[in-house]
């Protein structure tokens, strides 16, 4: 738990939560909600939450709700592939209906699984974060979730189960309703491209929130200058980035370049294979891009936990008055608050 003061504080508080998630957290919506509630209770106990606060949670936090209602044996599988195979076998006929639809994805199995579970996923995700936003009287940016053609109608989440799949984020207001439009990832990484659709950077919204004008960029989007154009145009004060970095100790390894995407202009190609992944995040992602957007404050949090053989890594990147702030890392879960 770390509080990071900024000079001339106006008592707006940006809270970043790095939850430590495990497979068993996702079998029941109630269990998932209890896990997130625990972190929010701790943030409130420290005096971080209120009407002029916003809480950022990491990418893919809601995605593993695909496991809700599944056999608990999935948690004992060693690899994600084995877990998904068991899930297919447990839902063989329903899975087949979605698998044989005329869709364009290369990874038809992953796409079919997410479409098959999409109604339940969307319902549990919305219910969880709508209730928590109201309970804690704060703005919540609950990471992201994979859903087919998500849309917001009268502040509530709706989907089209047979539609294209997106990595989507949302902003929940203190009244429990979703504010504005979904945030859809524009630059899916290589592991996502076989079943996810790319959105347009021109559609990335800017939100009028109690903490200030805010733009949300999902993980890899924060590496691309074009993703910041709407933020700059609309004079955003804050840029928030939910992320998920797979692999153990990935941040200490040498950077392998942009995953599945062409390097944007301005990238020093000689850095590939020369600097660490951590250094690349600091140079080319939010800390290196934020000044170009005109925003003064930013935060990037990462999902951590034990999810089969995927591995997780990353510590928060926090920017105050345009400069990267040094923060105390957390081995597993952590909460950081920036007052400004």
N, C-alpha and C positions, 0 to 999 in steps of 0.2 A: 504494500500500500504506500503510495507516494503522492504527496501534494506538491505541486510545482507552482509557486506564485509568479505572477508577472507584474512588472511595475505598473503603477496607476490602475490597480484592479478595479473593475466595475462590478465585481461579484457575479460575473457570468462564469459558469463552470462547465468545462468540457471533460467528460469522464471516459476513459478507455478501460475496457474490461477484457482481460485475456483469460477466458475460462479454460479449464482443463477438462476436456470432454472424453468420455469413454463410450464404447459401443452400447453398453447397457443403459446409458442415459436416454436412449432413443426408442426403446420398445413401447413406452407408454407416454402419452402427451403429458400426463400429470407428473411423471418422473422428470421429463425434460423441463417442464415449467419450474419444478422444485429446485432443480440445479441452477437455473438462471436466477431464480428468486434469491437463492443464498448469496450470490454475488451482489445483487442489488441491495439486499438488506445491509450488507457490509458497507457498501458505498453510502447508503443513507446514514448508517451509524456514525460514519466519519463526517457527516454534514455536507456531503457532496451533491445531494439531490434536491431539486426544487424546480419551480417554474422557469427559472433562468439557467437551467442545466440541460445538457444533452448527453446521452450515453451511447458510445460507439462499441459495437460488438463485431467479431471477426467474420470474414467470408466463410461460406459453407456451413455456418453454424446450424442453419435450418435444413440443409440438404440431407443430412443423415436421418431426418424424420421419415425417409423412405423405408426405414426399418420398423416403423410403428406397426404393432400387431403381428410381427414376424416371430418365427421360432427362436427361442433364446440360444439355441445351438449355434446360431450365426456368430455369437460373440466368442465362441471357442475356436472358430476357424482361424487359421494362421495368416491367410492372405485375403485381400479384397476379392480377388477372382474366385476363390473358393466360397466366400460368403455370398457373393452374387449368384453363383451356381446353385447353392442351396436355396436361395430365395426364388430363383426361377423354378426349381423343381417343386417348391412348396405352393407355387401359384401357376402351375403349368398351363391350365386351360385359359385363364384370364390373360396370362402373359402372351400366349399364342395369338389372342385376338389383336393385341396391340403390335406384336412383332410382325404380323403379316399385313399390316396396313401399308398403303403405298406412300412411304416416307423416303426422304432423300438421305438420311444420315448413314454414315459408314458403319458406325457402331449401333446396329439396330437393337442389340440386346439391352444396352444401357438406356437407349431412348425408350424402349418398350417398358422397362422397369419404372422409369420415372413417370411416364404417362399413366401407367397402370395404377400407381400410388398417388397421383397428383391431387385428386380431390381430398383425400385424407390428409396429405401433407399440407395443402393450402389451408384447410380448416384448422388444423392443429397449430400451424405457424401463426395464423391470424389471431386465433383465440388466445394463445400464449402471450403474445406481445401487446395485443390490445388490452388485455386484463392487467398486465404488468405496468404498462404506461399509465393507466388510470390509478392503479394501486400506489405507485411511487410518484405520481404527479409530475412526470418528467417526459422529455422527448427521447424516444428510443430509435436508434438506427441498428436493427438487430442482425447485422451481418448480411448474409445472402442465402438464397435457396434456389434450387433448380425447379422451374415450373414451366408449363406450356402456356405461352401467350398470356402472361399475367396482366391484369388491368385493375384499375381502382374505380369502383362505382359507389358514389355517395360515401366515400371514406372506407369502404370495405373491399376486401380482396376477392377477385373472381378470376377464373381461368377458363381456357378452352382445352380440355384433355387431349384432343387430337391435334392441337396446334404445335407450332415450332417451339422448341425448348430454349429457354434463356436462363442465364445466371442473373438473378434479380435481387435487388435490395429495395427497401422501403423506409419511409420515415413515419413513425407513429407519434402523434401528438398526445399531450397529457389527457385529452378526452377519450383516448383509445382508438381514434379514427386515424386512417392513413392520410397523410398530407400529400396533396398533389399526385404526380404520376409515379409509376415504378421507375427505378434506376436499373437499366439493363446494360450488362457488360458489353463493351464494344470490341474488345480485343481478347477473345478467348485464347488461352494458351494451348500448346500442342495437344495435351491430354484431354482437353475439352472440345477441340474442333471436330472430332468425329461424331459428336451428337448435339452440340450446342450451336445456336445461331448467333451471329454477330449483330449487334445493334449499331445504330449510327451515332457518332459522337455529337452530331447536331441535335440529338434528342435528349442529351444529358441535362436534366433539370437543375435549377437553382432554387432553393427553398428559403422563404422568409420565416425564420425561426426566432424564438426569444433570445437565443445566443448570438444572432446575427445572420446575415445572408450566407447560406451554406450550400456547397456542392459536394456530392458524394460520388467517388470514383471507385469502382470495384477492382481491387488488386492491380492486375497488369495494366489497366487503363491509366493508372497514375504514372506510367512510364512514357506516355505518348503526349506530346505537346498539344495535339488537336483535341484531346479530351478536356483540356483546360479552357478552351475558347469560350464556351458559354459562361464559365465562371468569371472570366475576365470581362466579357461583354456585359454581364449583369452585376459586376462589381461585388463579387462574393468576398466575404471576410474570412471564411473558413473553408478548408478542403479536408474532407474526412475520407479515409481509405480503409475499408475492411479487407483483410488479406488472409491467405492460407498458403504457407510454404511447406511443401512436402519434403520428406527425407530427414534423417537425423544429422544434426550438425551441418546442414546445407549452407548456412550463412558463413561458415569458416572455409568452405571449399572455393575453388576458383570459379569465377563467373563464366558461364558457357554461352552468354549472349541472350538475346530475346527469344523466348520459347514460342516457336511456331509463327513468328511475325518478322517482317523485314525491319531492320534497325532504322529508326527515324533519323532524319538529317540532324547533325550535331553530335551523333554518337561517335566516340573515338574507338574505332574498331580494334585498335591495338590493345584496348583494355580487356578484350575477350581472352580468357585463359591466363590473364596476368594479374587482375585484381580480384579480391574475394567477392562473393555474392553480397555480403554485408556492405562492402564499399560501393558496389554497383547500385544497390538500393539507395544509398545515401547520395550518390552522384547523379543517377539518372531517374529515380522515382520521385516521390513527393518532396524530399528535402531539396533536391536539385531543380525541381520544376516550379515550386510554389511562388517564387518571386516573379516569374514570368506571368503568373495569373493575376497578380496584384493582391492576392490574399495575404493576410498577416499571420494567421494561425492555422495549424493543421495537426492532424493525428492519424497514425496508421497503426492498427493493431492486428495481431496474428492469432489464428486458431492453434491451440496446443492440445495435446492429449494422446491417447492410445487408441488408434483406429487401424487395427490389423497390421499390415506391413507397410502402411503409408509413411509413417514417420511425420513429425512436425517440427518446425523450427521458427525462429523469429522473435524479436523483442520490439516493443513499441518505438515508433519514430514520432517525436513530438516537436512541433515548430511553434515558437513564440516570437512575435515581431519579426518574422521572416528568417529566424535563425534556429538551427537544430539544437534542441536542449538535451543535455546529458541526463539520462534517467537510470535508476537502479534496476537492473534486470531481475526477472522472476523465473526461477527454475521451472515452475509449473504454472500455477495461476497467479494473476496479479491484477491490481487496480491502480490506475494512475489518474490524477485529477489536475487539470490546468485551470487556474483561476485567472481571469483577465478582465 
